[in-house]
Amino acid sequence: MNTKEKFVITINRELGSGGRTVGRKLAEKLGVPFYDKAPNKVFEQKFHVSVDDIEKLKGRSHTWWADFKRVVGIGEALNDTKYFVTNVGEEPELLATEEIFKVETDVLKGLAAEGSCVIAGRSGFHVFRNHPNHLNVLIQASIPFRVARVVREQELAPDEALQTIETVDKMRENYVKKYTASSRYDAHNYNLVIAADGKTEDEIVNIILKYIG
């Protein structure tokens, strides 16, 4: 990857690995924007559903779309793949089940087209797999490391933290498999895979910067 030309770095991470903080700090070091929940904010504006609702619902392999319909007030299904979304003060809008992934993809590509950036999550490894100047990074950590971090940051009991991690892992993997026909854990999708155990966020940032050269 050449930082002297327009580039995009994707940071895919496990919950509790510190990957989001790494992405933010890496962007600061490189002097470029860091994007995390930008696609979800588009859905919040367009379909009047909160970012948290999207995060909770979209990764469920079989039931998330039905739940999403209830949250945003979608009417009766026309068939198995298309629904009407009722926007505030507007005529009902036809929405296909594939549109969430399409909107996310379009938003991410639009952000990258504007200039160099660091993007967290969002199946970025797949979206930018053919980008001429990209780096895909996966940050992982052991369960004890992740539980300790979630306990500390979200003020949860250890058993609650573990349950949260397991739920989020399943949601994210379901979503990635459904729309990319791949696994977020497949190392072939990344240029660099880093274990967070025993490292600070700054140390991980330095590993990435050294890899970039």
Secondary structure, 3 states (H helix, E strand, C coil): CCCCCCCEEEEEECCCCCHHHHHHHHHHHHCCCEECCHHHHHHHHHHCCCHHHHHHHCCCCCCHHHHHHHHHCCCCCCCCCEEEECCCCCCCEEEECCHHHHHHHHHHHHHHHHCCEEEECCCHHHHCCCCCCEEEEEEECCHHHHHHHHHHHHCCCHHHHHHHHHHHHHHHHHHHHHHHCCCCCCHHHCCEEEECCCCCHHHHHHHHHHHHC
